[in-house]
């Protein structure tokens, strides 16, 4: 069932101009250069069938991959970023928000949806890197907070999919406060004995890594995702030493005990459902 058909039937409550990730007729893998149709690439979860390269994808695509029968309800889409500091860098923050909203068809770097996975209740909060680098501002923190409340109310598991450059500098302290807010809020989910799974994708960095992304009952990642606080170049210049091969990639973190397992996006629903059925038993 297509996105627009499901919207008309009321299965999706979000009302926005969706930017279709399948732009153009063909997709060329940036790594192995294999060319396939954009529809085939999308059907393969934006993963190259030749070299397993996991290209970025958006929240809607994750919702379609995860929820049973692609049946889900988008939540909290009425929250919009504010500009309490009247911030200006190369352009006004309010103008940057307007431009990004128009080009992406979404109004923030976090989208939340609820539905079922393998007939289990699930709330998914998924970050959108195309919205100002997936940066975490006040609305991102508020959406995570409300997603946790909704999970507790409906006795649902929570999955947060991180894809972020870190805190949103245009909101300064308001952005940094979200690290403490989301981390504290997750304790309520733990008190309710409901599972929280954190999926880290490429990239997961900055304040997101330093807060909710690393606090899952299960911390999992997609292959070769960049995961860390500061970037490798910054760390290398700071400590004046060469970094180990593959530093801050999923495989390195798995070998050193920072994450529980790596999952191919095409197998995400199956692996997640298996884990949640065990955790919610």
ChimeraX attribute file (.defattr): number of C-alpha atoms within 10 A of each C-alpha:
attribute: neighborCount
match mode: 1-to-1
recipient: residues
	/A:1	8
	/A:2	7
	/A:3	14
	/A:4	12
	/A:5	11
	/A:6	15
	/A:7	14
	/A:8	10
	/A:9	10
	/A:10	12
	/A:11	16
	/A:12	19
	/A:13	17
	/A:14	17
	/A:15	12
	/A:16	13
	/A:17	12
	/A:18	15
	/A:19	14
	/A:20	11
	/A:21	16
	/A:22	16
	/A:23	10
	/A:24	9
	/A:25	10
	/A:26	14
	/A:27	20
	/A:28	14
	/A:29	21
	/A:30	11
	/A:31	11
	/A:32	12
	/A:33	12
	/A:34	13
	/A:35	14
	/A:36	15
	/A:37	14
	/A:38	18
	/A:39	17
	/A:40	17
	/A:41	20
	/A:42	16
	/A:43	13
	/A:44	14
	/A:45	23
	/A:46	25
	/A:47	21
	/A:48	24
	/A:49	15
	/A:50	12
	/A:51	12
	/A:52	16
	/A:53	17
	/A:54	21
	/A:55	14
	/A:56	16
	/A:57	20
	/A:58	18
	/A:59	20
	/A:60	21
	/A:61	16
	/A:62	19
	/A:63	24
	/A:64	15
	/A:65	20
	/A:66	26
	/A:67	23
	/A:68	16
	/A:69	13
	/A:70	22
	/A:71	18
	/A:72	24
	/A:73	17
	/A:74	20
	/A:75	21
	/A:76	18
	/A:77	18
	/A:78	8
	/A:79	13
	/A:80	13
	/A:81	16
	/A:82	14
	/A:83	13
	/A:84	10
	/A:85	12
	/A:86	11
	/A:87	14
	/A:88	13
	/A:89	8
	/A:90	6
	/A:91	9
	/A:92	14
	/A:93	19
	/A:94	16
	/A:95	11
	/A:96	16
	/A:97	19
	/A:98	12
	/A:99	13
	/A:100	17
	/A:101	19
	/A:102	15
	/A:103	14
	/A:104	18
	/A:105	16
	/A:106	22
	/A:107	20
	/A:108	27
	/A:109	25
	/A:110	30
	/A:111	26
	/A:112	25
	/A:113	24
	/A:114	24
	/A:115	21
	/A:116	19
	/A:117	24
	/A:118	17
	/A:119	11
	/A:120	16
	/A:121	17
	/A:122	26
	/A:123	30
	/A:124	29
	/A:125	27
	/A:126	25
	/A:127	26
	/A:128	25
	/A:129	23
	/A:130	20
	/A:131	22
	/A:132	17
	/A:133	17
	/A:134	25
	/A:135	27
	/A:136	28
	/A:137	27
	/A:138	22
	/A:139	21
	/A:140	28
	/A:141	24
	/A:142	17
	/A:143	22
	/A:144	27
	/A:145	19
	/A:146	18
	/A:147	25
	/A:148	27
	/A:149	17
	/A:150	18
	/A:151	24
	/A:152	20
	/A:153	10
	/A:154	13
	/A:155	19
	/A:156	25
	/A:157	27
	/A:158	27
	/A:159	23
	/A:160	23
	/A:161	24
	/A:162	28
	/A:163	32
	/A:164	30
	/A:165	24
	/A:166	25
	/A:167	26
	/A:168	22
	/A:169	14
	/A:170	20
	/A:171	21
	/A:172	15
	/A:173	14
	/A:174	19
	/A:175	21
	/A:176	20
	/A:177	16
	/A:178	25
	/A:179	21
	/A:180	14
	/A:181	17
	/A:182	22
	/A:183	19
	/A:184	14
	/A:185	17
	/A:186	21
	/A:187	13
	/A:188	14
	/A:189	20
	/A:190	14
	/A:191	9
	/A:192	13
	/A:193	14
	/A:194	20
	/A:195	22
	/A:196	26
	/A:197	22
	/A:198	23
	/A:199	26
	/A:200	28
	/A:201	26
	/A:202	22
	/A:203	22
	/A:204	27
	/A:205	25
	/A:206	20
	/A:207	25
	/A:208	27
	/A:209	23
	/A:210	17
	/A:211	16
	/A:212	24
	/A:213	24
	/A:214	19
	/A:215	16
	/A:216	20
	/A:217	14
	/A:218	20
	/A:219	19
	/A:220	24
	/A:221	29
	/A:222	20
	/A:223	20
	/A:224	20
	/A:225	20
	/A:226	25
	/A:227	28
	/A:228	22
	/A:229	17
	/A:230	15
	/A:231	14
	/A:232	16
	/A:233	10
	/A:234	10
	/A:235	14
	/A:236	12
	/A:237	10
	/A:238	9
	/A:239	9
	/A:240	9
	/A:241	9
	/A:242	11
	/A:243	13
	/A:244	8
	/A:245	8
	/A:246	12
	/A:247	14
	/A:248	22
	/A:249	19
	/A:250	27
	/A:251	20
	/A:252	18
	/A:253	22
	/A:254	17
	/A:255	11
	/A:256	9
	/A:257	9
	/A:258	14
	/A:259	21
	/A:260	15
	/A:261	18
	/A:262	20
	/A:263	18
	/A:264	16
	/A:265	22
	/A:266	16
	/A:267	12
	/A:268	18
	/A:269	18
	/A:270	14
	/A:271	13
	/A:272	19
	/A:273	18
	/A:274	13
	/A:275	13
	/A:276	22
	/A:277	14
	/A:278	8
	/A:279	15
	/A:280	13
	/A:281	5
